[in-house]
Amino acid sequence: MIHRGCTILALIMLLVRPAGADTGQLRDVVEGDGLRVLIFSSPAPLRAGEVEFAVVATDSENGAPLESFDLLLRVRRTSWDPGTPSWVIGGEPDPGNAFAHKAVFDIPEAGEWLFLVEVSSQGRMLEVPVEVAVGLPRPEWWQLLPLILLALPLGLLVVIRDHLGLRRRLGAGAVQGSAG
């Protein structure tokens, strides 16, 4: 009975994944020119590498979400030289959220960054500066962490199974040897 319970628990742990419905960290809520804009970023905290900004825009008069709007993201270091061009990324509808648009950018290094989020819809436009501190990227082995966490308990189960099997075989041999 105990073995069956352990097997069921191990299967549940392996097959059930945590829910990942998070839009990210709320960075700012700004209202102007008839628009209310909510700006989210992920991962939280931001690290060098791929960063996603998600924007939800609503009509500030009635609060209705805008399904159709344009998103433009301008990215640069806060210690920006005007002679150096900014990165410009166009937003696209987010398939995971019907009312959000997202822009994905690969931040090359840690430091202080400025994201200018520009939202426009039906002649209305709102530009929101978002300053963020970007941390160092995660180490390369971090991507292997799920495999490591899966391998450790499975390896332990194999060792326990082999130990119990060896114990049974040695115990059966000792009983046969004493009977003869």
Phi and psi restraints in degrees (value plus and minus 20) as a CYANA .aco file:
   2 ILE   PHI     -85.4   -45.4
   2 ILE   PSI     -60.2   -20.2
   3 HIS   PHI     -82.9   -42.9
   3 HIS   PSI     -60.5   -20.5
   4 ARG   PHI     -84.5   -44.5
   4 ARG   PSI     -61.8   -21.8
   5 GLY   PHI     -83.0   -43.0
   5 GLY   PSI     -61.9   -21.9
   6 CYS   PHI     -85.1   -45.1
   6 CYS   PSI     -59.0   -19.0
   7 THR   PHI     -85.0   -45.0
   7 THR   PSI     -64.2   -24.2
   8 ILE   PHI     -83.7   -43.7
   8 ILE   PSI     -62.6   -22.6
   9 LEU   PHI     -83.1   -43.1
   9 LEU   PSI     -62.1   -22.1
  10 ALA   PHI     -83.8   -43.8
  10 ALA   PSI     -60.9   -20.9
  11 LEU   PHI     -85.0   -45.0
  11 LEU   PSI     -61.1   -21.1
  12 ILE   PHI     -82.6   -42.6
  12 ILE   PSI     -63.2   -23.2
  13 MET   PHI     -84.3   -44.3
  13 MET   PSI     -54.7   -14.7
  14 LEU   PHI     -99.3   -59.3
  14 LEU   PSI     -54.7   -14.7
  15 LEU   PHI    -113.0   -73.0
  15 LEU   PSI     -45.1    -5.1
  16 VAL   PHI    -111.1   -71.1
  16 VAL   PSI     106.6   146.6
  17 ARG   PHI    -128.2   -88.2
  17 ARG   PSI     128.8   168.8
  18 PRO   PHI     -88.0   -48.0
  18 PRO   PSI     130.7   170.7
  19 ALA   PHI     -90.5   -50.5
  19 ALA   PSI     119.2   159.2
  20 GLY   PHI    -144.8  -104.8
  20 GLY   PSI      38.1    78.1
  21 ALA   PHI    -118.3   -78.3
  21 ALA   PSI       0.4    40.4
  22 ASP   PHI    -100.5   -60.5
  22 ASP   PSI     113.3   153.3
  23 THR   PHI    -101.6   -61.6
  23 THR   PSI     -39.8     0.2
  24 GLY   PHI     104.0   144.0
  24 GLY   PSI    -188.4  -148.4
  25 GLN   PHI    -103.8   -63.8
  25 GLN   PSI     110.7   150.7
  26 LEU   PHI     -91.2   -51.2
  26 LEU   PSI      99.3   139.3
  27 ARG   PHI    -114.2   -74.2
  27 ARG   PSI     -60.4   -20.4
  28 ASP   PHI    -183.6  -143.6
  28 ASP   PSI     131.8   171.8
  29 VAL   PHI    -148.1  -108.1
  29 VAL   PSI      98.0   138.0
  30 VAL   PHI    -149.2  -109.2
  30 VAL   PSI     122.7   162.7
  31 GLU   PHI    -145.9  -105.9
  31 GLU   PSI     115.4   155.4
  32 GLY   PHI     157.6   197.6
  32 GLY   PSI     131.8   171.8
  33 ASP   PHI      33.5    73.5
  33 ASP   PSI      17.3    57.3
  34 GLY   PHI      59.5    99.5
  34 GLY   PSI     -14.0    26.0
  35 LEU   PHI    -138.8   -98.8
  35 LEU   PSI     126.5   166.5
  36 ARG   PHI    -140.0  -100.0
  36 ARG   PSI     104.7   144.7
  37 VAL   PHI    -139.7   -99.7
  37 VAL   PSI     110.0   150.0
  38 LEU   PHI    -129.8   -89.8
  38 LEU   PSI     107.1   147.1
  39 ILE   PHI    -136.4   -96.4
  39 ILE   PSI     104.8   144.8
  40 PHE   PHI    -138.1   -98.1
  40 PHE   PSI     131.0   171.0
  41 SER   PHI    -155.4  -115.4
  41 SER   PSI     130.9   170.9
  42 SER   PHI    -168.7  -128.7
  42 SER   PSI     129.7   169.7
  43 PRO   PHI     -95.4   -55.4
  43 PRO   PSI     145.2   185.2
  44 ALA   PHI    -137.3   -97.3
  44 ALA   PSI     102.7   142.7
  45 PRO   PHI     -94.2   -54.2
  45 PRO   PSI     138.7   178.7
  46 LEU   PHI     -86.7   -46.7
  46 LEU   PSI     119.6   159.6
  47 ARG   PHI    -151.1  -111.1
  47 ARG   PSI     137.4   177.4
  48 ALA   PHI     -78.5   -38.5
  48 ALA   PSI     121.8   161.8
  49 GLY   PHI     102.2   142.2
  49 GLY   PSI    -176.4  -136.4
  50 GLU   PHI     -91.9   -51.9
  50 GLU   PSI     106.6   146.6
  51 VAL   PHI    -145.9  -105.9
  51 VAL   PSI     120.2   160.2
  52 GLU   PHI    -139.2   -99.2
  52 GLU   PSI     109.0   149.0
  53 PHE   PHI    -128.0   -88.0
  53 PHE   PSI     105.5   145.5
  54 ALA   PHI    -134.1   -94.1
  54 ALA   PSI     117.8   157.8
  55 VAL   PHI    -147.9  -107.9
  55 VAL   PSI     112.9   152.9
  56 VAL   PHI    -136.3   -96.3
  56 VAL   PSI     106.1   146.1
  57 ALA   PHI    -136.2   -96.2
  57 ALA   PSI     117.2   157.2
  58 THR   PHI    -149.2  -109.2
  58 THR   PSI     140.5   180.5
  59 ASP   PHI     -96.8   -56.8
  59 ASP   PSI     104.7   144.7
  60 SER   PHI     -91.4   -51.4
  60 SER   PSI     -38.6     1.4
  61 GLU   PHI     -96.9   -56.9
  61 GLU   PSI     -68.3   -28.3
  62 ASN   PHI    -133.6   -93.6
  62 ASN   PSI     -25.2    14.8
  63 GLY   PHI      57.5    97.5
  63 GLY   PSI     -14.9    25.1
  64 ALA   PHI     -91.9   -51.9
  64 ALA   PSI     113.9   153.9
  65 PRO   PHI     -87.9   -47.9
  65 PRO   PSI     122.8   162.8
  66 LEU   PHI    -109.9   -69.9
  66 LEU   PSI     101.7   141.7
  67 GLU   PHI    -102.6   -62.6
  67 GLU   PSI     -46.2    -6.2
  68 SER   PHI    -142.5  -102.5
  68 SER   PSI      91.1   131.1
  69 PHE   PHI    -174.8  -134.8
  69 PHE   PSI     142.8   182.8
  70 ASP   PHI    -123.4   -83.4
  70 ASP   PSI     120.2   160.2
  71 LEU   PHI    -143.7  -103.7
  71 LEU   PSI     110.5   150.5
  72 LEU   PHI    -151.3  -111.3
  72 LEU   PSI     111.5   151.5
  73 LEU   PHI    -139.2   -99.2
  73 LEU   PSI     100.7   140.7
  74 ARG   PHI    -126.2   -86.2
  74 ARG   PSI     110.1   150.1
  75 VAL   PHI    -143.7  -103.7
  75 VAL   PSI     115.6   155.6
  76 ARG   PHI    -180.4  -140.4
  76 ARG   PSI     142.9   182.9
  77 ARG   PHI     -89.3   -49.3
  77 ARG   PSI     131.2   171.2
  78 THR   PHI     -88.9   -48.9
  78 THR   PSI     -47.2    -7.2
  79 SER   PHI    -110.5   -70.5
  79 SER   PSI      32.4    72.4
  80 TRP   PHI    -101.4   -61.4
  80 TRP   PSI     115.8   155.8
  81 ASP   PHI    -112.9   -72.9
  81 ASP   PSI     104.9   144.9
  82 PRO   PHI     -76.7   -36.7
  82 PRO   PSI     -40.9    -0.9
  83 GLY   PHI     -97.9   -57.9
  83 GLY   PSI     -33.2     6.8
  84 THR   PHI    -114.5   -74.5
  84 THR   PSI     108.2   148.2
  85 PRO   PHI     -90.7   -50.7
  85 PRO   PSI     131.5   171.5
  86 SER   PHI    -106.2   -66.2
  86 SER   PSI     142.2   182.2
  87 TRP   PHI    -106.5   -66.5
  87 TRP   PSI     119.1   159.1
  88 VAL   PHI    -143.2  -103.2
  88 VAL   PSI     104.7   144.7
  89 ILE   PHI    -143.8  -103.8
  89 ILE   PSI     108.9   148.9
  90 GLY   PHI    -104.5   -64.5
  90 GLY   PSI     122.8   162.8
  91 GLY   PHI    -105.8   -65.8
  91 GLY   PSI     141.1   181.1
  92 GLU   PHI    -159.0  -119.0
  92 GLU   PSI     136.1   176.1
  93 PRO   PHI     -78.9   -38.9
  93 PRO   PSI     118.6   158.6
  94 ASP   PHI    -104.4   -64.4
  94 ASP   PSI      98.2   138.2
  95 PRO   PHI     -85.2   -45.2
  95 PRO   PSI     -40.9    -0.9
  96 GLY   PHI    -107.4   -67.4
  96 GLY   PSI     -29.6    10.4
  97 ASN   PHI    -165.5  -125.5
  97 ASN   PSI      95.6   135.6
  98 ALA   PHI     -82.7   -42.7
  98 ALA   PSI     -45.7    -5.7
  99 PHE   PHI    -122.6   -82.6
  99 PHE   PSI     -17.2    22.8
 100 ALA   PHI    -129.5   -89.5
 100 ALA   PSI     131.7   171.7
 101 HIS   PHI    -138.3   -98.3
 101 HIS   PSI     130.4   170.4
 102 LYS   PHI    -153.2  -113.2
 102 LYS   PSI     134.4   174.4
 103 ALA   PHI    -153.3  -113.3
 103 ALA   PSI     111.2   151.2
 104 VAL   PHI    -132.9   -92.9
 104 VAL   PSI     114.8   154.8
 105 PHE   PHI    -159.2  -119.2
 105 PHE   PSI     123.5   163.5
 106 ASP   PHI    -119.6   -79.6
 106 ASP   PSI      83.3   123.3
 107 ILE   PHI     -96.0   -56.0
 107 ILE   PSI     102.3   142.3
 108 PRO   PHI     -93.2   -53.2
 108 PRO   PSI     -45.8    -5.8
 109 GLU   PHI    -176.5  -136.5
 109 GLU   PSI     142.2   182.2
 110 ALA   PHI     -91.9   -51.9
 110 ALA   PSI     138.0   178.0
 111 GLY   PHI     123.8   163.8
 111 GLY   PSI    -186.2  -146.2
 112 GLU   PHI    -111.6   -71.6
 112 GLU   PSI     107.6   147.6
 113 TRP   PHI    -148.1  -108.1
 113 TRP   PSI     131.2   171.2
 114 LEU   PHI    -138.2   -98.2
 114 LEU   PSI     104.8   144.8
 115 PHE   PHI    -131.9   -91.9
 115 PHE   PSI      99.6   139.6
 116 LEU   PHI    -118.3   -78.3
 116 LEU   PSI      90.3   130.3
 117 VAL   PHI    -117.5   -77.5
 117 VAL   PSI      98.7   138.7
 118 GLU   PHI    -134.9   -94.9
 118 GLU   PSI     102.1   142.1
 119 VAL   PHI    -139.2   -99.2
 119 VAL   PSI     111.3   151.3
 120 SER   PHI    -157.4  -117.4
 120 SER   PSI     123.2   163.2
 121 SER   PHI    -177.7  -137.7
 121 SER   PSI     105.4   145.4
 122 GLN   PHI      30.0    70.0
 122 GLN   PSI      29.9    69.9
 123 GLY   PHI      61.2   101.2
 123 GLY   PSI     -25.6    14.4
 124 ARG   PHI    -117.6   -77.6
 124 ARG   PSI     122.8   162.8
 125 MET   PHI    -162.7  -122.7
 125 MET   PSI     119.3   159.3
 126 LEU   PHI    -157.3  -117.3
 126 LEU   PSI     108.5   148.5
 127 GLU   PHI    -135.6   -95.6
 127 GLU   PSI     108.2   148.2
 128 VAL   PHI    -142.6  -102.6
 128 VAL   PSI      99.4   139.4
 129 PRO   PHI    -102.8   -62.8
 129 PRO   PSI     112.3   152.3
 130 VAL   PHI    -146.7  -106.7
 130 VAL   PSI      91.2   131.2
 131 GLU   PHI    -114.9   -74.9
 131 GLU   PSI     112.1   152.1
 132 VAL   PHI    -156.5  -116.5
 132 VAL   PSI     130.7   170.7
 133 ALA   PHI    -116.9   -76.9
 133 ALA   PSI     105.8   145.8
 134 VAL   PHI    -127.0   -87.0
 134 VAL   PSI     106.0   146.0
 135 GLY   PHI    -104.3   -64.3
 135 GLY   PSI     157.3   197.3
 136 LEU   PHI     -86.8   -46.8
 136 LEU   PSI     131.5   171.5
 137 PRO   PHI     -88.4   -48.4
 137 PRO   PSI     138.1   178.1
 138 ARG   PHI     -89.6   -49.6
 138 ARG   PSI     131.2   171.2
 139 PRO   PHI     -85.3   -45.3
 139 PRO   PSI     139.8   179.8
 140 GLU   PHI     -78.0   -38.0
 140 GLU   PSI     -58.7   -18.7
 141 TRP   PHI     -87.7   -47.7
 141 TRP   PSI     -35.2     4.8
 142 TRP   PHI     -78.6   -38.6
 142 TRP   PSI     -52.4   -12.4
 143 GLN   PHI     -87.6   -47.6
 143 GLN   PSI     -44.6    -4.6
 144 LEU   PHI    -108.4   -68.4
 144 LEU   PSI     -24.4    15.6
 145 LEU   PHI     -75.7   -35.7
 145 LEU   PSI     -63.8   -23.8
 146 PRO   PHI     -79.6   -39.6
 146 PRO   PSI     -58.2   -18.2
 147 LEU   PHI     -88.1   -48.1
 147 LEU   PSI     -59.2   -19.2
 148 ILE   PHI     -83.7   -43.7
 148 ILE   PSI     -65.6   -25.6
 149 LEU   PHI     -85.5   -45.5
 149 LEU   PSI     -48.1    -8.1
 150 LEU   PHI     -98.0   -58.0
 150 LEU   PSI     -58.6   -18.6
 151 ALA   PHI     -90.6   -50.6
 151 ALA   PSI     -55.6   -15.6
 152 LEU   PHI     -81.0   -41.0
 152 LEU   PSI     -72.6   -32.6
 153 PRO   PHI     -86.8   -46.8
 153 PRO   PSI     -55.3   -15.3
 154 LEU   PHI     -86.0   -46.0
 154 LEU   PSI     -60.3   -20.3
 155 GLY   PHI     -82.4   -42.4
 155 GLY   PSI     -61.3   -21.3
 156 LEU   PHI     -83.2   -43.2
 156 LEU   PSI     -60.7   -20.7
 157 LEU   PHI     -83.3   -43.3
 157 LEU   PSI     -58.4   -18.4
 158 VAL   PHI     -85.4   -45.4
 158 VAL   PSI     -62.9   -22.9
 159 VAL   PHI     -83.6   -43.6
 159 VAL   PSI     -63.4   -23.4
 160 ILE   PHI     -84.0   -44.0
 160 ILE   PSI     -63.4   -23.4
 161 ARG   PHI     -80.6   -40.6
 161 ARG   PSI     -65.5   -25.5
 162 ASP   PHI     -85.2   -45.2
 162 ASP   PSI     -58.5   -18.5
 163 HIS   PHI     -84.1   -44.1
 163 HIS   PSI     -65.0   -25.0
 164 LEU   PHI     -85.7   -45.7
 164 LEU   PSI     -60.1   -20.1
 165 GLY   PHI     -83.6   -43.6
 165 GLY   PSI     -61.2   -21.2
 166 LEU   PHI     -86.0   -46.0
 166 LEU   PSI     -59.5   -19.5
 167 ARG   PHI     -83.9   -43.9
 167 ARG   PSI     -60.2   -20.2
 168 ARG   PHI     -85.1   -45.1
 168 ARG   PSI     -63.6   -23.6
 169 ARG   PHI     -85.6   -45.6
 169 ARG   PSI     -61.6   -21.6
 170 LEU   PHI     -88.0   -48.0
 170 LEU   PSI     -57.6   -17.6
 171 GLY   PHI     -86.3   -46.3
 171 GLY   PSI     -60.3   -20.3
 172 ALA   PHI     -88.6   -48.6
 172 ALA   PSI     -58.0   -18.0
 173 GLY   PHI     -87.0   -47.0
 173 GLY   PSI     -56.7   -16.7
 174 ALA   PHI     -88.5   -48.5
 174 ALA   PSI     -56.4   -16.4
 175 VAL   PHI     -89.1   -49.1
 175 VAL   PSI     -62.1   -22.1
 176 GLN   PHI     -87.2   -47.2
 176 GLN   PSI     -58.2   -18.2
 177 GLY   PHI     -86.9   -46.9
 177 GLY   PSI     -55.5   -15.5
 178 SER   PHI     -98.7   -58.7
 178 SER   PSI     -42.9    -2.9
 179 ALA   PHI     -96.8   -56.8
 179 ALA   PSI     -47.4    -7.4
